[in-house]
């Protein structure tokens, strides 16, 4: 079913910098993005404020506040600015939307959930999708996050089922322009719950492709267990593929975790496990 959710305007220090440069150059307008780089529009520059296409006004003091915070994006509504940041009582942690030059990432208690060194969250997502290409049939995305994997997979998949542990994450997604496919693409189904438990509700051979991108081992050890891997194998169709994101294979922690993951995947019954270092993970075949 289509969702009528509409994402508000969103600004970060990148867009404010472009406005300030235009102002300093004596221009009365600036071409910027009000959806974190997805589209471009024009805002009008005045002495004390700027005006947006829908006649909302933002003062220069509001824009200065945005420009000083390089780790957070802001929604714009009714001429007011608000940080995209939420505290989860369920997980006892903060979630916030952090801008990059392309798609934003989500900070979980200050830790980015995507690779941002020498890449960006969009390219990071594409590398994971390429690892299980061709994307065919129904797809399982075990950990939704900002939904980039589900949205990208849905471009080719028959259907995508994505699981998110913390409902608070959906609140971040609703304010992230890059996450809107989660709400308006009928090929994506969102489930709230622990993937370790939710996976038991799926029938054998339900998915042609699985993308497993869990939090770091210290935060979600059960999602790296042989028991969970056996469930992944059970719900994977014959000749299916599983991509398992692990982390930098060249780092001390990454190399150690990778060895354990490969061993347990074989123990769970996967016939072949192939390293995909460019995607910071492995692909397992049944």
C-alpha positions as CSV (number, residue, x, y, z in Angstrom):
1,X,0.0,0.0,0.0
2,X,1.3,3.5,-0.9
3,X,2.1,5.7,2.1
4,X,1.2,9.4,1.9
5,X,4.1,10.4,4.2
6,X,5.9,13.5,3.0
7,X,9.4,14.4,4.2
8,X,9.9,18.0,5.3
9,X,12.7,20.2,4.0
10,X,16.1,19.2,5.5
11,X,19.2,21.3,5.7
12,X,22.8,20.7,6.8
13,X,25.9,22.7,7.0
14,X,26.7,21.9,3.4
15,X,23.7,23.7,2.1
16,X,24.1,26.6,4.5
17,X,27.6,27.0,3.3
18,X,26.4,27.4,-0.3
19,X,23.8,30.0,0.8
20,X,26.5,32.0,2.7
21,X,28.8,32.0,-0.3
22,X,26.1,33.3,-2.5
23,X,25.3,36.0,0.0
24,X,29.0,37.1,0.3
25,X,29.1,37.3,-3.5
26,X,26.2,39.8,-3.4
27,X,23.7,37.4,-5.0
28,X,20.0,37.6,-4.2
29,X,19.4,33.9,-4.7
30,X,21.2,30.6,-4.3
31,X,20.7,27.2,-5.9
32,X,20.8,24.6,-3.1
33,X,19.2,21.3,-2.1
34,X,16.4,21.1,0.4
35,X,16.5,17.3,0.5
36,X,20.2,16.7,1.1
37,X,21.3,16.5,-2.5
38,X,18.5,14.6,-4.2
39,X,17.2,17.7,-6.0
40,X,18.1,21.4,-6.5
41,X,16.0,24.4,-5.9
42,X,16.4,28.2,-5.5
43,X,16.1,30.1,-2.3
44,X,15.9,33.9,-2.1
45,X,18.4,35.8,-0.1
46,X,17.4,38.9,1.9
47,X,19.1,41.2,4.3
48,X,17.8,39.5,7.5
49,X,16.6,36.1,6.2
50,X,16.2,33.7,3.3
51,X,12.9,32.6,1.8
52,X,12.2,29.1,0.7
53,X,10.0,28.1,-2.2
54,X,6.9,27.7,0.0
55,X,7.5,31.1,1.5
56,X,8.9,29.8,4.8
57,X,11.6,32.2,6.1
58,X,14.8,31.3,8.0
59,X,16.8,34.0,9.8
60,X,20.6,34.2,9.4
61,X,20.9,33.2,13.1
62,X,19.0,30.0,12.4
63,X,21.3,29.3,9.5
64,X,24.4,30.0,11.6
65,X,23.2,27.5,14.1
66,X,22.9,24.8,11.4
67,X,26.3,25.7,10.0
68,X,28.0,25.2,13.4
69,X,26.7,21.7,13.8
70,X,28.5,19.5,11.2
71,X,27.2,16.2,12.7
72,X,23.5,16.8,12.5
73,X,20.8,17.6,9.9
74,X,17.8,19.8,10.6
75,X,14.2,19.7,9.5
76,X,12.6,22.9,8.4
77,X,8.9,23.4,9.2
78,X,6.9,26.5,9.8
79,X,10.0,28.6,9.8
80,X,11.4,26.6,12.7
81,X,14.5,24.3,12.7
82,X,14.8,21.1,14.6
83,X,17.6,18.6,14.9
84,X,17.0,15.2,13.5
85,X,17.9,13.4,16.7
86,X,16.0,11.0,18.9
87,X,16.6,9.2,22.2
88,X,15.5,5.6,22.4
89,X,14.3,4.4,25.8
90,X,14.2,0.9,24.3
91,X,17.9,0.8,23.4
92,X,19.1,3.6,25.8
93,X,20.9,5.4,23.0
94,X,20.7,8.5,20.8
95,X,20.1,8.3,17.0
96,X,20.8,11.3,14.8
97,X,21.1,12.0,11.1
98,X,24.7,13.0,10.1
99,X,25.2,14.7,6.7
100,X,27.8,13.7,4.1
101,X,28.4,15.1,0.6
102,X,25.8,12.5,-0.6
103,X,23.4,10.4,1.4
104,X,23.5,11.0,5.1
105,X,24.4,8.3,7.6
106,X,22.9,7.7,11.1
107,X,24.9,8.2,14.2
108,X,24.2,5.6,16.9
109,X,25.4,7.1,20.2
110,X,28.0,9.0,18.0
111,X,29.1,6.1,15.9
112,X,28.3,6.2,12.1
113,X,26.4,3.2,10.8
114,X,27.9,3.4,7.3
115,X,31.4,3.5,5.9
116,X,32.3,7.2,5.3
117,X,36.1,7.1,5.0
118,X,37.1,7.2,1.3
119,X,33.5,6.5,0.4
120,X,29.9,7.5,1.3
121,X,26.8,5.8,2.5
122,X,25.3,5.5,-1.0
123,X,28.4,3.9,-2.5
124,X,28.7,1.7,0.6
125,X,25.2,0.5,-0.1
126,X,25.9,-0.2,-3.8
127,X,29.0,-2.3,-2.9
128,X,26.8,-4.5,-0.7
129,X,24.2,-4.9,-3.4
130,X,26.8,-5.7,-6.1
131,X,28.1,-8.5,-3.9
132,X,24.8,-10.4,-4.3
133,X,24.1,-9.4,-7.9
134,X,22.1,-10.2,-9.8
135,X,19.4,-9.2,-7.4
136,X,16.4,-11.5,-8.2
137,X,13.3,-12.8,-6.5
138,X,12.4,-11.9,-2.9
139,X,15.1,-10.3,-0.8
140,X,15.6,-10.2,3.0
141,X,17.4,-7.2,4.5
142,X,18.0,-8.3,8.1
143,X,18.8,-4.9,9.6
144,X,17.0,-1.9,8.1
145,X,18.7,1.1,9.6
146,X,18.1,4.0,7.2
147,X,16.7,1.6,4.6
148,X,19.3,2.2,1.9
149,X,19.9,-1.5,1.3
150,X,16.2,-2.2,1.0
151,X,15.5,0.7,-1.3
152,X,18.4,-0.2,-3.6
153,X,17.5,-3.9,-3.7
154,X,13.9,-3.1,-4.5
155,X,14.9,-1.6,-7.8
156,X,15.5,-5.2,-9.1
157,X,13.9,-7.5,-6.5
158,X,10.5,-9.0,-6.6
159,X,9.9,-7.8,-3.1
160,X,12.1,-6.8,-0.1
161,X,11.4,-7.6,3.5
162,X,13.5,-5.5,6.0
163,X,13.7,-5.8,9.7
164,X,14.5,-3.1,12.3
165,X,15.0,-3.7,16.0
166,X,14.3,-0.2,17.3
167,X,11.1,1.7,16.3
168,X,12.9,5.0,17.0
169,X,15.0,4.4,13.9
170,X,11.8,4.7,11.8
171,X,11.5,8.3,13.2
172,X,14.9,9.2,11.8
173,X,14.0,7.6,8.5
174,X,10.7,9.6,8.2
175,X,12.8,12.8,8.3
176,X,15.6,11.6,6.0
177,X,14.8,12.4,2.3
178,X,17.0,9.4,1.2
179,X,14.9,7.0,3.2
180,X,11.5,7.8,1.7
181,X,11.4,4.7,-0.4
182,X,10.8,2.8,2.8
183,X,7.4,4.4,3.0
184,X,6.2,4.9,-0.6
185,X,7.5,1.8,-2.4
186,X,4.9,-1.0,-2.2
187,X,7.7,-3.5,-2.9
188,X,9.2,-3.0,0.5
189,X,7.7,-4.4,3.7
190,X,9.0,-3.2,7.1
191,X,9.0,-5.4,10.2
192,X,9.8,-4.3,13.7
193,X,11.6,-6.8,16.0
194,X,14.8,-8.6,16.6
195,X,16.0,-10.3,13.5
196,X,17.2,-13.3,15.6
197,X,13.6,-13.9,16.5
198,X,11.7,-12.6,13.5
199,X,13.5,-14.9,11.1
200,X,11.7,-17.9,12.6
201,X,8.4,-16.7,11.2
202,X,9.6,-17.1,7.6
203,X,9.0,-20.3,5.7
204,X,11.9,-22.4,4.3
205,X,13.3,-21.1,1.1
206,X,11.6,-17.7,1.3
207,X,14.3,-15.5,-0.2
208,X,16.6,-15.6,-3.2
209,X,19.0,-13.0,-1.7
210,X,19.8,-12.0,1.9
211,X,21.8,-8.9,2.9
212,X,23.0,-9.3,6.5
213,X,24.5,-6.1,7.8
214,X,24.5,-6.4,11.6
215,X,25.9,-3.9,14.1
216,X,29.4,-4.7,15.3
217,X,29.9,-8.0,17.0
218,X,30.1,-6.5,20.5
219,X,26.6,-5.0,20.1
220,X,24.8,-7.9,18.4
221,X,26.7,-11.1,19.0
222,X,23.6,-13.3,18.5
223,X,23.4,-12.1,14.9
224,X,26.9,-13.6,14.3
225,X,26.0,-17.0,15.9
226,X,25.9,-20.3,14.2
227,X,22.3,-20.7,15.3
228,X,21.3,-17.5,13.4
229,X,23.3,-18.5,10.4
230,X,21.4,-21.8,10.3
231,X,18.2,-19.8,10.1
232,X,19.6,-17.7,7.3
233,X,20.4,-20.9,5.4
234,X,16.9,-22.3,6.1
235,X,15.1,-19.3,4.6
236,X,17.4,-19.0,1.6
237,X,16.2,-20.6,-1.6
238,X,18.4,-23.2,-3.4
239,X,21.3,-21.5,-5.3
240,X,20.7,-18.4,-3.2
241,X,23.2,-15.9,-2.0
242,X,23.9,-14.3,1.4
243,X,26.0,-11.2,1.8
244,X,27.4,-10.7,5.3
245,X,28.9,-7.3,6.1
246,X,31.6,-7.7,8.7
247,X,33.9,-4.7,8.6
248,X,37.4,-3.8,7.4
249,X,39.1,-7.2,6.8
250,X,42.5,-5.5,7.1
251,X,41.9,-4.3,10.6
252,X,42.9,-6.4,13.6
253,X,39.3,-6.8,14.8
254,X,37.9,-7.2,11.3
255,X,40.2,-10.0,10.4
256,X,39.5,-11.9,13.6
257,X,35.7,-11.5,13.3
258,X,35.9,-12.5,9.6
259,X,37.7,-15.8,10.5
260,X,35.0,-16.6,13.0
261,X,32.2,-15.7,10.7
262,X,33.5,-17.9,7.8
263,X,34.0,-20.8,10.2
264,X,30.4,-20.6,11.6
265,X,28.9,-20.1,8.2
266,X,30.5,-23.4,7.1
267,X,29.4,-25.0,10.4
268,X,25.8,-23.8,9.7
269,X,25.8,-25.6,6.3
270,X,26.8,-23.0,3.7
271,X,28.8,-24.8,1.0
272,X,31.0,-21.9,-0.1
273,X,32.1,-18.6,1.4
274,X,33.8,-16.1,-0.8
275,X,35.6,-13.0,0.5
276,X,34.3,-9.6,-0.8
277,X,36.9,-7.2,0.7
278,X,35.7,-4.3,-1.5
279,X,32.3,-4.6,0.3
280,X,33.9,-5.3,3.7
281,X,32.2,-8.7,3.9
282,X,31.7,-12.2,2.5
283,X,29.2,-13.9,0.2
284,X,28.0,-17.3,1.3
285,X,26.3,-19.8,-1.1
286,X,24.1,-22.7,-0.2
